[in-house]
Each structure stands twice: as structure tokens, then as C-alpha cells.
């Protein structure tokens, strides 16, 4: 997929959209080795658009888990964030990654959404009953009746 720059008042640049998508991708419940790659991408993309507070937060997370031979590089990037000011130029104060669809990274509807009973991933609408994120859970509507379990056998 290739993002194009959209012109006009209130438009979001391709770089800003890539940073937003990378932020949400970094919050998905993935295996550690995959999540680290997503976090590193989110750091790079967000530093590109001057989101230094977010980037520092993710760098701190990586630093806490990094082997000794990687820590100096991470500390140098943290110093860059601090030096340039711990502000986020393109992040909306109301942005909550838990309220975004794990499949499309778009905003969840305000009334009802689907969620995985295993990993907790949320979806605006999912065609299958199985979770496309973890592959193990069952996706159910958030506004579905609660109570007894639903059997796939009738």
C-alpha cells in the first residue's frame, strides 16, 4: 500500500499517517520478537514527524528489555528526544490505541464492536468468528447478550 499526500486544510500527510499507523501497530498483542520490530518502526516514524514524547516512551520500553550491547544506542535516541523537547507534534490528545480496530487501525464505532476472547484485540467488523490477530480466540460482539456460553454445535 502506498500513501499519497492529501492537500487541503486539516489534511494529514503520508508521513503523519504512517506514524499513526505505526503507533497503533506497536500496541497490538503480538509475540515479543514481532512487537519489538513494530515498536522500532513506530519510534522511527514518530521521530520523523516530531512526536518525541511518544518516541521516548517507546524507547524507554525497549531500553528496559534490551541487551547491554544495544542500550547505548537507545540512550542516545532518548537524549535526542529530551533535547528536542518531549512534545508530540501530530498526536491528537484523544488518541486511545485501545479504541482502534486491530485489523484496519481505524477508529472503533461508538456503539458495539467485536473483540477476541483470547487476546482482547478489538475489531470494527470481522467476517470470521476466529481472531485474525492471535488465531486462537473467538470474536464476539461487545453488545451481544452475556451469560451462558454459546456452543458452535447448536
CORHU-V748226 format. One record per run of one state. SS is the DSSP state (alpha for helix, beta for strand, coil for the rest). FROM is the first residue (numbers start at 0). TO is the last residue. If there is no record, write none. Layout:
# CORHU-V748226
((SS,FROM,TO) (SS,FROM,TO))
This chain:
# CORHU-V748226
((coil,0,12) (alpha,13,24) (coil,25,30) (alpha,31,47) (coil,48,49) (beta,50,50) (alpha,51,64) (coil,65,66) (alpha,67,83) (coil,84,86) (beta,87,87) (coil,88,95) (alpha,96,98) (beta,99,99) (coil,100,105) (beta,106,106) (coil,107,112) (beta,113,115) (coil,116,120) (beta,121,122) (coil,123,128) (beta,129,129) (coil,130,136) (beta,137,140) (coil,141,153))
